Amino acid sequence: MIIRLLSPNRFNVRNGNAVTSERWRSFFEDLGHRVVTGPESAGEPCDLLVAFNAYKNREAIRNAVNSGAAPRIVICLTGTDLYRDLKDDPSAVFVLHHADQLVVLHPLALDDVPPDVRGKTMVIFQSSVPPGAHPVRETEHFDVCVIAHLRQVKDPLRAAHAARLLPRESKIRISLVGKALSDALGEEAEREMAENPRFRWLGEKSAKGTAEILLKSRLLVVSSLFEGGANVVSEAVVSGVPVIATHMACMRGLLGADYPGLFPVGDTRRLAELLLRAETDPGFYDDLAERCRRESYKFDPVLERESLKNLLERACA
């Protein structure tokens, strides 16, 4: 079967959609299918079109349907689909009815899928492979990383702002990995780094470089306003790095409804309290680590591969 992957990436960065697309391509090829990607394949006939992001790809999906280029369509719904774009533009919901199957990346997302298409929606957890080795962590700092490209929906400087509220004796250092996708946020990050000795912005890194920073960290902070799946959470959990994140549906779906490391969206003071508690209270830190370990089964590549096999069977039935 020929599968065409469609993933919008107007910033030309390795974002969540790109990471998921790369991984799914590998699984589909492992299952014996031919996979084509890239703008040069747009409009070419295929047996199955898999689109990441319904809203941004709505016209491409409609064109594929009208031209007959894709007799079967799967749409993977992103965070901006579920929690912003399709809600702000109800007329765009038509695109969901073109799909033979829909995919969401955490179970609580089903509540935000329109009821009339919920029955053709699957949950597929994003997997990650545990690292072969852990680099040595510094003892001079209690390193905390934020791995997100700089755009408003990620609220990428929230942890840096929280670090300003920590007591003098704290060893917490915030490292932000990601490319500035807006000039304003890039300038703000530069100012923050100049004024805040606990913060460093490392810019965009390779996959290997990003993994090394994650593995050297004691915590990952996800401060997004909303998320559809968050590959970085899967990567942190299987790497043994506990997570502190905003109290949103995605994190509750991935880490558990009563996960103790969640803070209200935009609540700088509460984030600072959680960071300090993780640094100074070994019992709390161990509880975060254990709770993440408990959820790690969700992020097994074998499970994701089998889910994708099931998805293809359903879409082509």
C-alpha positions in Angstrom: 0.0 0.0 0.0 1.2 3.5 -0.8 0.8 5.9 2.2 1.3 9.6 1.8 2.1 11.6 4.9 1.0 15.2 5.1 2.5 17.4 7.8 2.5 21.2 7.8 5.7 22.7 8.9 5.8 26.3 7.8 8.7 27.1 10.2 10.9 24.3 8.8 11.7 23.0 12.3 11.7 19.6 13.9 8.5 20.1 15.8 6.1 17.5 17.3 4.3 16.8 14.1 7.6 16.2 12.3 8.8 13.8 15.0 5.6 11.9 15.0 5.6 11.8 11.2 9.1 10.4 11.1 8.3 7.7 13.6 5.0 6.7 11.9 6.9 6.5 8.6 9.3 4.0 10.1 6.5 1.9 11.6 4.5 1.9 8.3 7.5 0.8 6.3 8.2 -1.9 8.9 4.7 -3.1 8.3 5.5 -3.5 4.6 4.1 -0.3 3.1 5.6 2.3 0.8 5.6 5.8 2.4 5.9 9.1 0.5 6.3 12.6 2.0 7.1 16.1 1.0 5.4 18.8 -1.0 6.5 17.2 -4.3 4.1 14.3 -3.5 1.1 16.5 -3.0 -1.8 15.5 -5.3 -0.1 12.3 -6.4 -2.4 9.2 -6.1 -2.0 7.1 -3.0 -3.9 4.3 -1.2 -4.1 6.2 2.1 -3.5 9.8 3.0 -2.4 10.4 6.6 -2.6 14.1 7.6 -1.2 15.6 10.8 -3.3 18.6 11.7 -6.8 18.8 10.4 -7.2 22.5 10.3 -4.0 23.5 8.5 -4.4 20.7 6.0 -8.1 21.1 5.4 -7.8 22.4 1.9 -5.2 19.7 0.9 -7.5 17.0 2.3 -10.5 18.4 0.5 -8.5 18.5 -2.8 -7.4 14.9 -2.3 -11.1 13.9 -1.8 -12.4 15.8 -4.8 -9.6 14.6 -7.1 -9.9 11.0 -6.0 -6.1 11.0 -5.2 -6.7 9.5 -1.8 -9.5 6.9 -1.5 -8.8 6.5 2.3 -7.9 9.3 4.7 -6.6 9.3 8.3 -6.3 12.6 10.2 -4.2 12.9 13.4 -5.7 15.7 15.5 -3.2 18.1 17.1 -3.5 20.3 20.1 -4.2 23.4 18.0 -7.0 21.4 16.2 -8.7 20.3 19.5 -8.2 23.3 21.7 -8.2 26.3 19.4 -8.6 26.2 15.6 -11.6 23.9 15.2 -13.3 25.6 18.1 -12.6 29.1 16.8 -13.7 28.1 13.2 -16.6 25.7 13.5 -17.1 25.7 9.7 -13.8 23.9 9.4 -15.1 20.8 11.2 -16.2 19.5 7.8 -12.7 18.2 7.3 -13.3 15.6 10.1 -16.1 14.0 8.1 -13.7 13.3 5.2 -11.7 11.0 7.4 -12.1 7.3 7.5 -10.3 7.3 10.8 -9.3 10.0 13.3 -6.5 9.8 15.8 -5.9 11.6 19.1 -2.7 11.2 21.1 -4.1 11.0 24.6 -7.4 9.5 25.9 -8.9 12.7 27.4 -8.8 14.2 23.9 -11.8 12.1 23.0 -14.0 14.5 25.1 -13.0 17.3 22.7 -13.8 15.4 19.5 -17.2 16.2 18.1 -19.7 13.4 19.1 -20.7 12.6 15.6 -17.1 11.5 14.6 -16.0 10.2 18.0 -16.9 6.6 17.0 -14.2 6.6 14.3 -11.5 8.0 16.6 -8.6 6.0 18.0 -6.2 6.9 20.8 -2.5 6.2 19.9 0.2 7.0 22.5 3.4 8.4 21.1 6.3 6.0 21.9 9.9 6.6 22.7 13.0 4.4 23.0 14.8 4.4 26.4 18.4 5.8 26.2 21.3 3.4 26.1 23.2 5.4 28.7 22.8 8.4 31.0 25.4 11.2 30.9 26.8 12.4 34.2 24.7 15.1 35.8 26.3 18.1 37.3 26.2 18.5 41.0 26.7 22.3 41.0 23.2 22.8 39.6 19.8 21.2 39.9 19.2 21.2 36.1 15.6 21.7 34.8 15.0 21.7 31.0 12.2 23.1 28.9 12.2 21.6 25.4 9.9 23.7 23.1 10.2 26.0 20.2 9.5 29.6 21.2 5.9 30.3 20.4 3.1 31.7 22.5 1.2 28.4 22.9 4.2 26.8 24.6 4.6 29.7 27.1 8.3 28.8 26.9 9.6 31.3 29.5 7.3 30.4 32.3 9.9 28.3 34.1 12.5 31.1 33.7 10.1 33.5 35.4 9.4 30.9 38.1 13.1 30.6 38.8 13.3 34.3 39.7 11.1 33.5 42.7 13.4 30.8 44.1 15.4 31.4 47.3 19.0 32.4 47.0 20.3 29.0 48.1 18.4 27.0 45.4 20.7 25.4 42.8 18.0 25.2 40.1 19.1 26.2 36.6 16.6 26.4 33.7 17.7 25.4 30.2 15.4 26.2 27.3 16.0 24.3 24.1 14.2 25.5 21.0 14.2 27.9 18.1 12.5 31.3 18.3 9.5 31.2 16.0 8.7 34.8 16.7 11.1 37.7 16.9 9.3 39.0 20.0 9.8 35.8 22.0 13.4 35.5 20.8 14.1 39.0 22.1 12.4 38.3 25.3 14.5 35.1 25.8 17.6 37.1 25.2 16.6 39.7 27.8 15.7 37.0 30.3 19.0 35.3 29.9 20.9 38.6 30.4 18.9 39.4 33.6 18.3 36.0 35.1 21.4 34.0 36.2 19.3 30.9 36.6 18.3 30.8 33.0 20.0 29.9 29.7 18.5 29.7 26.3 20.4 27.1 24.2 18.6 27.6 20.9 17.6 24.8 18.5 19.6 21.5 18.9 19.8 18.3 17.0 17.8 15.3 18.2 20.9 13.9 19.8 21.9 17.2 21.4 18.4 17.7 22.8 18.4 14.1 24.2 21.7 14.8 26.0 20.3 17.9 27.7 17.2 16.0 28.7 19.2 13.2 30.2 21.4 15.6 32.1 18.3 17.2 33.7 16.6 16.3 36.9 13.2 17.6 35.7 11.4 18.4 32.5 8.9 21.3 32.6 6.1 21.5 30.1 4.4 24.9 30.5 2.2 24.9 27.4 -1.2 26.4 27.3 -2.4 23.2 25.7 -0.9 20.1 24.0 -2.2 17.4 21.7 0.3 14.7 22.6 3.7 16.1 23.7 6.4 13.7 22.3 8.8 15.2 24.9 6.8 13.8 27.7 7.2 10.3 26.3 10.9 10.9 25.9 11.3 12.1 29.4 9.3 9.3 31.0 11.2 6.5 29.3 14.5 8.3 30.1 13.7 8.4 33.8 13.3 12.2 33.9 10.2 13.3 36.0 7.9 15.9 34.6 6.3 19.0 36.0 3.6 20.3 33.6 0.5 22.5 33.3 -2.7 21.1 34.5 -4.3 20.3 31.2 -6.2 17.4 29.6 -3.1 16.1 27.7 -0.9 15.8 30.9 -3.7 14.3 32.9 -4.3 11.8 30.0 -0.6 10.9 29.8 0.5 11.1 33.4 -2.7 10.4 35.4 -5.6 12.6 36.6 -4.0 12.9 40.1 -0.4 13.3 39.0 1.2 15.5 41.7 3.4 17.6 39.4 0.8 19.7 37.7 0.3 23.4 38.1 -2.4 25.8 36.7 -1.7 27.3 33.3 0.4 30.4 33.6 0.7 30.1 37.4 4.4 31.2 37.9 4.3 31.1 41.7 2.8 27.5 41.8 5.4 26.4 39.3 8.2 27.9 41.5 6.8 26.0 44.5 6.8 22.7 42.7 10.3 23.2 41.4 11.6 24.1 44.9 9.8 21.1 46.4 11.3 18.7 43.8 14.7 20.1 44.6 14.5 20.0 48.4 12.0 17.2 49.2 13.5 13.8 48.1 10.2 12.1 48.9 8.3 14.3 46.5 10.9 13.9 43.8 10.8 10.2 44.2 7.0 10.2 44.0 7.2 12.1 40.7 9.7 9.6 39.3 7.7 6.6 40.4 4.5 8.0 39.0 6.2 8.6 35.7 7.6 5.0 35.7 4.1 3.7 36.4 2.8 5.3 33.2 5.8 4.4 31.0 4.1 1.3 29.5 2.0 3.7 27.4 5.0 4.8 25.5 6.3 1.4 24.4 7.1 1.3 20.6 5.6 -2.2 20.4 2.2 -0.7 21.5 2.4 2.2 19.1 3.3 -0.2 16.2 0.4 -2.4 17.0 -1.9 0.6 17.3 -0.9 1.8 13.9 -1.4 -1.7 12.4 -4.9 -1.6 13.8 -5.5 1.9 12.5 -4.6 0.8 8.9 -6.9 -2.2 9.2 -9.8 0.0 10.4 -9.2 2.8 7.8 -9.1 0.3 4.9 -11.9 -2.0 6.1 
